Amino acid sequence: MDIRHFRYFLAVAQQRNFTRAAETLGIAPPTLTRQIQDLEHALGVRLFVREQRQVRLTEAGLALLPDAEATVRQFELAQRNAQRAGRGETGHIELGYVASAVYSGVLQRQVQAFASDYAEVSLNVREASMASLPERIVEGRFDLGYVRSPMTLPEGLEAIRLNAEGFVLALAADTWLARLKNISPGHLQNETFILPEQISGTLHVAAQGGYAPKLGAQPGGLVAVIALVSLRQGVAVVPASVVGHISLPNVLYRPIEGCEAQSWLSLIYRRFEKSAVVTRYIEQVKRDARTAGLDAK
């Protein structure tokens, strides 16, 4: 006895006729009759009373009917749930990000688009330090991560390049630099650089000015970096998206003359991802990147 027998039983109970029930099931009437007989034999009871033009349920059949309906519904629900999970339409994703993913709006746009298309997927979105995020993805504590590139990734991780942006200089409003009309890399030779997590902009500015940068603290997130700038601990080369998003007393943002360096957000993920729902998110981000004209693998 299996789920097929319950389906056949329900069809006959609903149609009250073996021929009509067989038609709805797409099988021959003799096959249906044999399957019902097998079910009755397995249960040891009669389920139907055969009359000339129709059949009716016995007391045993009436008792079986609600349980058979519930069993078939539960089986079909389990089947649909398994199929949806296999297609990546349900499940759970642990998603990490660095703060500049929020300032640029990329995180919000992509998470909201995915949540709209796959409402039954649970997304746990948490800020994390850029230094720790790649290893935590390798270890499985995160599934995906938004980081600021360029950066060297551990073996086994891939990256999708997203929006690029330039750098600006964060400086205290009461320093001599604030009085300059234009600030070039050379003006910063004797300044202490507060380091964000992504230091490529700092290194590029120093290289452009022809000097080794005087490195200060690397406090972590961009808010902490700008806080030290406001305390006159140094200057900072930060992504342009912070302008308008991090506003602290005694801090100005200025362009750096001749600085063409860029950084970009990337979504990083495991190269051989096994989760269907995580793969679904990766595919969506790749489509989004291609639509935006970016180089997505």
VENRAFEN-V777412 format. One record per residue. N is the residue number from 0. PHI is phi in whole degrees, -180 to 180 (none if undefined). Layout:
n->[N & N]
phi->[PHI & PHI]
This chain:
n->[0 & 1 & 2 & 3 & 4 & 5 & 6 & 7 & 8 & 9 & 10 & 11 & 12 & 13 & 14 & 15 & 16 & 17 & 18 & 19 & 20 & 21 & 22 & 23 & 24 & 25 & 26 & 27 & 28 & 29 & 30 & 31 & 32 & 33 & 34 & 35 & 36 & 37 & 38 & 39 & 40 & 41 & 42 & 43 & 44 & 45 & 46 & 47 & 48 & 49 & 50 & 51 & 52 & 53 & 54 & 55 & 56 & 57 & 58 & 59 & 60 & 61 & 62 & 63 & 64 & 65 & 66 & 67 & 68 & 69 & 70 & 71 & 72 & 73 & 74 & 75 & 76 & 77 & 78 & 79 & 80 & 81 & 82 & 83 & 84 & 85 & 86 & 87 & 88 & 89 & 90 & 91 & 92 & 93 & 94 & 95 & 96 & 97 & 98 & 99 & 100 & 101 & 102 & 103 & 104 & 105 & 106 & 107 & 108 & 109 & 110 & 111 & 112 & 113 & 114 & 115 & 116 & 117 & 118 & 119 & 120 & 121 & 122 & 123 & 124 & 125 & 126 & 127 & 128 & 129 & 130 & 131 & 132 & 133 & 134 & 135 & 136 & 137 & 138 & 139 & 140 & 141 & 142 & 143 & 144 & 145 & 146 & 147 & 148 & 149 & 150 & 151 & 152 & 153 & 154 & 155 & 156 & 157 & 158 & 159 & 160 & 161 & 162 & 163 & 164 & 165 & 166 & 167 & 168 & 169 & 170 & 171 & 172 & 173 & 174 & 175 & 176 & 177 & 178 & 179 & 180 & 181 & 182 & 183 & 184 & 185 & 186 & 187 & 188 & 189 & 190 & 191 & 192 & 193 & 194 & 195 & 196 & 197 & 198 & 199 & 200 & 201 & 202 & 203 & 204 & 205 & 206 & 207 & 208 & 209 & 210 & 211 & 212 & 213 & 214 & 215 & 216 & 217 & 218 & 219 & 220 & 221 & 222 & 223 & 224 & 225 & 226 & 227 & 228 & 229 & 230 & 231 & 232 & 233 & 234 & 235 & 236 & 237 & 238 & 239 & 240 & 241 & 242 & 243 & 244 & 245 & 246 & 247 & 248 & 249 & 250 & 251 & 252 & 253 & 254 & 255 & 256 & 257 & 258 & 259 & 260 & 261 & 262 & 263 & 264 & 265 & 266 & 267 & 268 & 269 & 270 & 271 & 272 & 273 & 274 & 275 & 276 & 277 & 278 & 279 & 280 & 281 & 282 & 283 & 284 & 285 & 286 & 287 & 288 & 289 & 290 & 291 & 292 & 293 & 294 & 295 & 296]
phi->[none & -141 & -61 & -61 & -63 & -66 & -64 & -65 & -59 & -65 & -63 & -67 & -63 & -76 & -85 & 59 & -160 & -68 & -66 & -65 & -63 & -63 & -65 & -67 & -87 & 76 & -128 & -77 & -54 & -62 & -65 & -63 & -59 & -64 & -66 & -67 & -62 & -62 & -64 & -63 & -65 & -65 & -85 & 78 & -141 & -86 & -104 & -132 & -102 & -83 & -116 & -63 & -113 & -152 & -125 & -134 & -74 & -78 & -60 & -65 & -64 & -62 & -70 & -75 & -54 & -64 & -70 & -65 & -62 & -65 & -65 & -66 & -61 & -66 & -63 & -67 & -65 & -61 & -64 & -64 & -63 & -64 & -65 & -67 & -64 & -66 & -89 & 78 & -94 & -136 & 133 & -140 & -130 & -99 & -120 & -106 & -154 & -96 & -59 & -68 & -66 & -77 & -62 & -79 & 87 & -63 & -58 & -60 & -63 & -76 & -67 & -66 & -64 & -67 & -62 & -68 & -79 & -131 & -65 & -93 & -90 & -88 & -114 & -106 & -109 & -137 & -74 & -146 & -72 & -66 & -66 & -93 & -61 & -58 & -66 & -69 & -72 & -57 & -78 & 91 & -77 & -122 & -93 & -143 & -152 & -97 & -127 & -103 & -103 & -79 & -155 & -85 & -101 & -63 & -61 & 100 & -109 & -123 & -135 & -107 & -75 & -114 & -71 & -102 & -153 & -87 & -116 & -129 & -99 & -95 & -144 & -71 & -71 & -107 & -105 & -63 & -63 & -64 & -87 & -78 & -72 & -130 & -115 & -107 & -56 & -63 & -65 & -99 & -58 & -100 & -87 & -88 & -98 & -75 & -101 & -75 & -65 & -98 & -100 & -62 & -64 & -60 & -66 & -66 & -62 & -65 & -64 & -65 & -83 & 80 & -143 & -85 & -71 & -86 & -91 & -104 & -72 & -124 & -79 & 123 & -67 & -67 & -62 & -65 & -63 & -66 & -62 & -67 & -62 & -63 & -91 & 63 & -83 & 157 & -110 & -145 & -97 & -129 & -60 & -63 & -68 & -72 & -63 & 89 & -115 & -118 & -120 & -120 & -57 & 69 & -123 & -119 & -118 & -133 & -67 & -108 & -58 & 79 & -84 & -109 & -63 & -134 & -128 & -148 & -79 & -134 & -95 & -106 & -155 & -72 & -60 & -112 & -65 & -102 & -76 & -66 & -72 & -66 & -60 & -61 & -65 & -59 & -62 & -65 & -65 & -62 & -63 & -62 & -67 & -66 & -62 & -81 & 79 & -98 & -89 & -102 & -73]
